[in-house]
């Protein structure tokens, strides 16, 4: 940890770190297309309008698509099973490049509200990783100095963004290597 003591907060990327695409997901054209759009969202209202116009659907159909997206994903058990013990040691958060509009559906499946102290989505924040401000905002919401935060992501650019914000960071290039490095840094 480059001479730093144990972090007071751990922040995670969502997709590719905490959650992974299910190998048995059969694919569903509209759900997959909307899910592919989510990573670039920095305005939830514009995203909603864009999807509804693109697919010629109303709000009910839009919500049905959003509700199906979490079904595509499964938790990464080694990391997910570690969360309760981590939460006893420090605050936990998520910084996700995506829409906040899917949050109620992911929360219903994965209980984010019970596992994490803060969940930031680029669609609600108006900025995305690797912009320095989103990391600083996450640290502020957790009430922790950025230097006392450890961030885990599978994107080198996002890791660099966290480091520019003064955070410690672990690059999870693959789920097992990232988890091993994270475990070593956290001494768990």
Buried (B, 14 or more C-beta within 10 A) or exposed (E): EEEEEEBBBBBBBBBBBBBBEEEEEEEBEBBBEBBEBBEEBBBBEEBBEBBBEEBEBEEEBBBEBBBBBBEBBBBBEEBBEBBEEBBEBBBBBBBBBBBBBBBBBBBEBBEBEEBBBBBBBBBBBEEBBBBBEBBBBBBEBBEBEBEBBBBBBBBEEBBBBBBBBBBBBBBBBEBEEBBBBBBEBBEE
